[in-house]
Amino acid sequence: MTVNRTNYKHVAEYLDYVQACGTCSPESISRYRFYLKHLLLWADEVPLSDACSIRQPFPEYAAQIPSPKQAGAYLAAESQKKLVGLARRFFEWAKSAYGPHYRSITPLWIKTMRPVRPSTPPAVKDHDYVTLDEVLRLATWPIDRSNLALWATQASAAMLFLSGQRSGAYVTTPISAISIEQRLIEQRPELGVHTKNGKSATTYLLPIPELLEVVGAWDAYVRKYLAPQSVWYAPVISRWGSMSFSDAAPGRHRNQALVKRFNQLYALVGLPYKHPHLFRHGHAVYGLKHCRTLMEYQAVSRNLMHSNVQITDAVYAGLESKERARLIAGLSNNAECQPGGDLTTLLNQISPGDYTRAIYMLSQRML
């Protein structure tokens, strides 16, 4: 299969434009390049300016892309949504940048660039995350601390759960950005932290004493031997059976190194492996399960660096079925909520799903 040269040139120009806007991280640009490669392969030798003449619509093509993770399966619905959405934005840009050249690409046709709905809804899966019991076992398993690589991995397990950081941000966080005493992390790109979409925020650690003790011990050790600008998850080298910190800056594949070390820690402890990102899920579920007020719910959402609570609710509110069963079974033990009760007390007790009822009660009082 060949690629039209002009198509390739226009896609490259679009990526340069997106990068120049400064709204995307280098990781996002790399992901966009991968997505737009499928647009080029779909068009083949047909100019993208004549894409409307291609018999198979791009959304249908995207729905038939094989999954890179599961043999015999297709690209996940969320990935299809991103892929088709990016293609739509490309054509909107192309119409603006090369108007006469793309005159056959009409705004109405661009609107047809929507992901294909699956014929059957995807099966609902229990929410997967690292539990508090699991992370306590991983982080407090007895080890020889002269094995710096293993000690760093235990500290990483504790820190990822406490902070809810994405692993890409965690492995690039310098010592100077972390304060165990104040239980905070400055997740700021200007400090070298690789946050998603270049977001910047001060986030806070969960108040779990056993895990704070683990990260506190590692923090004291790295501060003793490393400069403030060194990364907290420090590179370790082994020479003649002895481990020490490396002066080298973390490489591009630091994330993969973390995954490899986590595999080793899980095997040592005897637990089934879970990806480092699932510690972020565990942080979120732990926080949401302990929320009692709307302000606490918002605090957890902002600590995850989400733009709004709807994102948090959509991603994390689906607890596993066993937890859901426990909560439903305990409903009869809860006091009945009376409309005449104090509104402030009610708002401090209700879950996010009861906000509509609270608004109704307030409107009744105003009549």
C-alpha positions as CSV (number, residue, x, y, z in Angstrom):
1,M,0.0,0.0,0.0
2,T,1.4,3.4,-1.0
3,V,0.8,6.9,0.5
4,N,0.0,10.0,-1.5
5,R,3.0,12.4,-1.2
6,T,0.8,15.5,-0.9
7,N,-1.3,13.8,1.8
8,Y,1.8,13.1,3.8
9,K,2.9,16.7,3.4
10,H,-0.4,18.1,4.6
11,V,-0.6,15.8,7.6
12,A,3.0,16.8,8.5
13,E,2.0,20.4,8.3
14,Y,-1.1,19.8,10.4
15,L,1.1,18.2,13.1
16,D,3.5,21.2,13.0
17,Y,0.5,23.5,13.4
18,V,-0.8,21.6,16.4
19,Q,2.6,21.6,18.0
20,A,3.0,25.4,17.3
21,C,-0.3,26.0,19.1
22,G,1.4,24.8,22.3
23,T,-1.7,23.0,23.6
24,C,-0.2,19.4,23.2
25,S,2.7,17.7,24.8
26,P,5.3,15.9,22.7
27,E,3.7,12.6,23.8
28,S,0.4,13.8,22.4
29,I,2.0,14.8,19.1
30,S,3.6,11.4,18.8
31,R,0.2,9.8,19.4
32,Y,-1.4,12.0,16.8
33,R,1.2,11.0,14.3
34,F,0.3,7.4,14.9
35,Y,-3.4,8.1,14.5
36,L,-3.0,10.1,11.3
37,K,-0.9,7.3,9.8
38,H,-4.2,5.3,9.6
39,L,-5.8,8.2,7.7
40,L,-3.0,8.1,5.2
41,L,-3.2,4.3,4.8
42,W,-7.0,4.6,4.3
43,A,-6.6,7.2,1.5
44,D,-3.9,5.2,-0.2
45,E,-3.1,7.1,-3.4
46,V,-6.3,9.2,-3.4
47,P,-5.7,12.8,-2.4
48,L,-7.2,13.7,0.9
49,S,-8.8,16.6,-0.9
50,D,-11.0,14.0,-2.7
51,A,-11.6,11.9,0.4
52,C,-15.3,12.1,0.0
53,S,-15.0,10.0,-3.1
54,I,-13.5,7.0,-1.2
55,R,-16.1,4.3,-1.2
56,Q,-15.5,3.1,2.4
57,P,-16.0,5.9,4.9
58,F,-13.1,6.5,7.3
59,P,-15.1,5.7,10.4
60,E,-15.9,2.2,9.0
61,Y,-12.2,1.7,8.2
62,A,-11.3,2.7,11.7
63,A,-13.8,0.2,13.1
64,Q,-11.9,-2.6,11.3
65,I,-8.4,-1.7,12.5
66,P,-7.0,-4.7,14.4
67,S,-6.2,-4.2,18.1
68,P,-2.5,-4.1,18.8
69,K,-3.1,-5.7,22.3
70,Q,-5.5,-8.5,21.6
71,A,-5.4,-10.9,18.7
72,G,-8.6,-11.3,16.8
73,A,-10.1,-8.1,18.3
74,Y,-10.5,-4.6,16.8
75,L,-9.3,-1.2,18.0
76,A,-11.1,-0.2,21.3
77,A,-14.1,2.1,20.9
78,E,-12.3,4.9,22.8
79,S,-9.3,4.6,20.5
80,Q,-11.7,4.7,17.4
81,K,-13.3,7.8,18.8
82,K,-10.0,9.6,19.2
83,L,-8.8,8.5,15.8
84,V,-11.9,9.6,13.9
85,G,-12.1,12.8,15.9
86,L,-8.5,13.7,15.0
87,A,-9.3,13.0,11.3
88,R,-12.3,15.4,11.5
89,R,-10.1,18.1,13.0
90,F,-7.5,17.6,10.3
91,F,-10.1,18.2,7.6
92,E,-11.4,21.3,9.3
93,W,-7.8,22.6,9.4
94,A,-7.2,21.6,5.8
95,K,-10.3,23.5,4.6
96,S,-9.0,26.6,6.4
97,A,-5.3,26.2,5.2
98,Y,-6.0,25.0,1.7
99,G,-9.5,26.2,1.0
100,P,-9.7,25.9,-2.9
101,H,-7.7,22.6,-2.9
102,Y,-10.2,21.0,-0.5
103,R,-13.4,22.6,-2.0
104,S,-15.0,19.1,-2.5
105,I,-14.7,18.5,1.3
106,T,-17.9,20.1,2.5
107,P,-18.7,21.0,6.1
108,L,-21.6,18.6,5.9
109,W,-19.3,15.7,4.9
110,I,-16.9,16.6,7.7
111,K,-19.8,16.2,10.1
112,T,-20.2,12.6,9.0
113,M,-16.8,11.8,10.5
114,R,-18.2,10.1,13.6
115,P,-17.1,6.8,15.1
116,V,-19.2,3.8,14.2
117,R,-21.5,2.6,17.0
118,P,-20.9,-1.1,17.8
119,S,-23.8,-3.4,16.9
120,T,-23.7,-4.8,20.4
121,P,-22.8,-2.8,23.5
122,P,-19.4,-3.7,25.1
123,A,-19.6,-6.0,28.1
124,V,-19.5,-4.2,31.4
125,K,-16.4,-5.0,33.4
126,D,-15.6,-4.6,37.0
127,H,-13.5,-1.5,37.7
128,D,-9.8,-2.7,37.9
129,Y,-7.6,-1.0,40.4
130,V,-5.0,-1.6,43.1
131,T,-6.6,-1.9,46.5
132,L,-5.2,-0.6,49.8
133,D,-4.5,-4.1,51.0
134,E,-2.5,-4.9,47.9
135,V,-0.4,-1.7,48.0
136,L,0.3,-2.2,51.7
137,R,1.6,-5.7,51.0
138,L,3.7,-4.5,48.1
139,A,5.2,-1.5,49.9
140,T,5.9,-3.1,53.3
141,W,7.2,-6.6,52.2
142,P,10.5,-7.2,54.1
143,I,13.4,-6.6,51.8
144,D,17.2,-5.9,52.0
145,R,17.4,-2.1,51.5
146,S,20.9,-2.5,50.0
147,N,18.9,-3.5,47.0
148,L,18.2,0.0,45.9
149,A,16.2,-1.0,42.8
150,L,13.8,-3.0,44.9
151,W,13.5,-0.4,47.6
152,A,12.8,2.3,44.9
153,T,10.1,0.0,43.5
154,Q,8.4,-0.4,46.9
155,A,8.6,3.4,47.4
156,S,7.1,3.8,43.9
157,A,4.1,1.6,44.8
158,A,3.4,3.6,47.9
159,M,3.9,7.0,46.1
160,L,1.7,6.1,43.1
161,F,-1.2,5.1,45.4
162,L,-0.8,8.1,47.7
163,S,-0.4,10.7,44.9
164,G,-2.5,9.3,42.1
165,Q,0.2,10.5,39.6
166,R,0.3,9.1,36.1
167,S,3.5,7.0,35.8
168,G,4.9,9.3,33.1
169,A,4.7,12.3,35.5
170,Y,6.0,10.2,38.5
171,V,9.2,9.0,36.9
172,T,10.1,12.6,35.8
173,T,9.3,14.3,39.2
174,P,12.4,15.9,40.8
175,I,13.1,15.7,44.5
176,S,12.6,19.4,44.8
177,A,8.9,19.1,43.7
178,I,8.0,16.7,46.5
179,S,7.4,17.6,50.2
180,I,6.5,14.6,52.3
181,E,6.1,16.9,55.4
182,Q,3.4,18.9,53.6
183,R,2.2,15.8,51.7
184,L,2.3,17.6,48.3
185,I,3.8,17.3,44.9
186,E,4.3,20.2,42.5
187,Q,3.3,18.6,39.2
188,R,4.7,21.4,37.0
189,P,6.2,21.1,33.5
190,E,8.7,23.9,34.2
191,L,10.2,21.6,36.9
192,G,10.6,18.8,34.3
193,V,7.4,16.9,35.2
194,H,5.9,15.3,32.1
195,T,2.2,15.8,32.9
196,K,-0.6,14.9,30.5
197,N,-1.2,17.8,28.0
198,G,1.3,19.9,29.9
199,K,-1.1,20.6,32.8
200,S,0.3,22.2,35.9
201,A,-1.0,21.8,39.5
202,T,-0.1,21.2,43.1
203,T,-1.5,17.8,44.2
204,Y,-1.6,16.2,47.6
205,L,-0.9,12.8,49.1
206,L,-3.5,10.6,50.8
207,P,-3.2,10.5,54.7
208,I,-2.3,6.8,55.0
209,P,0.4,6.6,57.7
210,E,1.8,3.2,56.7
211,L,2.5,4.3,53.1
212,L,3.7,7.8,54.2
213,E,6.3,6.0,56.3
214,V,7.5,4.1,53.3
215,V,7.8,7.1,51.0
216,G,9.3,9.2,53.9
217,A,12.2,6.7,54.4
218,W,13.0,6.7,50.6
219,D,12.7,10.5,50.5
220,A,15.2,10.9,53.3
221,Y,17.6,8.6,51.6
222,V,17.6,10.2,48.1
223,R,17.9,13.7,49.6
224,K,21.0,12.5,51.4
225,Y,22.8,11.4,48.2
226,L,21.2,13.3,45.3
227,A,20.7,16.9,44.2
228,P,17.3,18.5,44.4
229,Q,17.0,18.5,40.6
230,S,17.5,14.7,40.5
231,V,14.4,12.6,39.9
232,W,12.8,11.1,43.0
233,Y,12.6,7.7,41.3
234,A,16.3,7.7,40.8
235,P,18.2,5.6,38.2
236,V,20.1,2.7,39.9
237,I,23.2,0.9,38.6
238,S,24.7,-2.4,39.8
239,R,28.4,-3.0,39.9
240,W,30.0,-6.1,41.3
241,G,26.9,-6.9,43.2
242,S,26.6,-3.5,44.8
243,M,24.0,-0.9,43.9
244,S,24.3,2.8,43.7
245,F,22.6,5.8,42.2
246,S,23.5,6.7,38.6
247,D,24.4,10.3,37.6
248,A,22.7,9.8,34.2
249,A,19.5,11.5,33.5
250,P,16.4,9.2,33.2
251,G,16.0,7.9,29.6
252,R,13.0,8.0,27.3
253,H,12.0,4.5,28.3
254,R,11.9,5.1,32.1
255,N,8.2,4.1,32.1
256,Q,9.1,0.7,30.7
257,A,11.8,0.3,33.4
258,L,9.1,1.0,36.1
259,V,6.8,-1.7,34.6
260,K,9.7,-4.2,34.6
261,R,10.5,-3.5,38.2
262,F,6.9,-3.8,39.2
263,N,6.7,-7.2,37.6
264,Q,9.7,-8.3,39.8
265,L,8.1,-6.9,43.0
266,Y,4.7,-8.6,42.3
267,A,6.5,-11.9,41.7
268,L,8.4,-11.5,44.9
269,V,5.3,-10.7,47.0
270,G,3.2,-13.4,45.2
271,L,0.4,-11.1,43.9
272,P,-1.0,-11.1,40.3
273,Y,0.6,-8.3,38.4
274,K,-1.2,-4.9,37.9
275,H,0.0,-2.1,35.7
276,P,1.4,1.1,37.4
277,H,-1.5,3.1,36.1
278,L,-3.9,1.0,38.2
279,F,-2.4,2.6,41.4
280,R,-3.8,5.9,40.1
281,H,-7.2,4.1,39.8
282,G,-6.7,2.8,43.4
283,H,-6.0,6.3,44.6
284,A,-9.2,7.6,43.0
285,V,-11.4,4.8,44.3
286,Y,-10.0,5.1,47.8
287,G,-10.6,8.8,47.8
288,L,-14.1,8.6,46.3
289,K,-15.2,5.9,48.7
290,H,-14.2,8.1,51.6
291,C,-15.9,11.2,50.4
292,R,-18.8,12.5,52.5
293,T,-19.3,16.0,51.0
294,L,-19.4,17.6,47.6
295,M,-16.3,19.6,48.5
296,E,-14.4,16.4,49.3
297,Y,-15.5,14.9,45.9
298,Q,-14.3,18.0,44.1
299,A,-11.0,17.8,46.0
300,V,-10.4,14.2,44.8
301,S,-11.2,15.2,41.2
302,R,-8.9,18.2,41.2
303,N,-6.1,16.1,42.8
304,L,-6.4,13.8,39.8
305,M,-5.9,16.9,37.6
306,H,-9.3,16.4,36.0
307,S,-11.0,19.4,34.3
308,N,-14.3,18.7,36.0
309,V,-16.0,16.2,38.3
310,Q,-17.9,14.7,35.4
311,I,-14.6,13.2,34.1
312,T,-13.9,11.7,37.5
313,D,-17.4,10.3,37.8
314,A,-17.3,8.8,34.3
315,V,-13.9,7.1,34.8
316,Y,-13.9,6.0,38.4
317,A,-17.4,6.0,39.9
318,G,-18.1,2.5,38.7
319,L,-17.0,0.4,41.7
320,E,-16.6,-3.3,41.4
321,S,-19.7,-5.5,41.7
322,K,-18.8,-6.9,45.1
323,E,-18.4,-3.3,46.6
324,R,-21.6,-2.3,44.9
325,A,-23.4,-5.3,46.5
326,R,-22.0,-4.4,49.9
327,L,-23.3,-0.8,49.7
328,I,-26.7,-1.8,48.5
329,A,-27.0,-4.4,51.2
330,G,-26.3,-1.8,53.8
331,L,-29.0,0.7,52.7
332,S,-31.5,-0.5,55.2
333,N,-29.2,0.5,58.0
334,N,-29.1,4.1,56.9
335,A,-31.5,6.7,58.4
336,E,-34.3,7.7,56.1
337,C,-33.8,11.2,54.6
338,Q,-36.7,13.4,55.4
339,P,-37.6,16.4,53.2
340,G,-38.0,18.6,56.3
341,G,-34.4,18.0,57.5
342,D,-31.7,20.6,57.6
343,L,-30.5,21.3,54.0
344,T,-26.8,21.9,55.0
345,T,-26.7,18.6,56.9
346,L,-28.2,16.9,53.9
347,L,-25.7,18.4,51.4
348,N,-22.9,17.2,53.7
349,Q,-24.2,13.7,53.6
350,I,-25.5,13.0,50.1
351,S,-23.6,11.4,47.3
352,P,-23.1,13.2,43.9
353,G,-26.0,11.2,42.5
354,D,-28.5,12.9,44.9
355,Y,-27.7,16.5,43.9
356,T,-30.9,16.7,41.8
357,R,-33.0,15.8,44.8
358,A,-31.2,18.5,46.9
359,I,-31.9,21.1,44.3
360,Y,-35.6,20.1,44.3
361,M,-35.8,20.4,48.0
362,L,-34.2,23.9,47.8
363,S,-36.7,25.0,45.1
364,Q,-39.6,23.8,47.4
365,R,-38.3,26.0,50.2
366,M,-38.2,29.0,47.9
367,L,-41.9,28.7,46.9
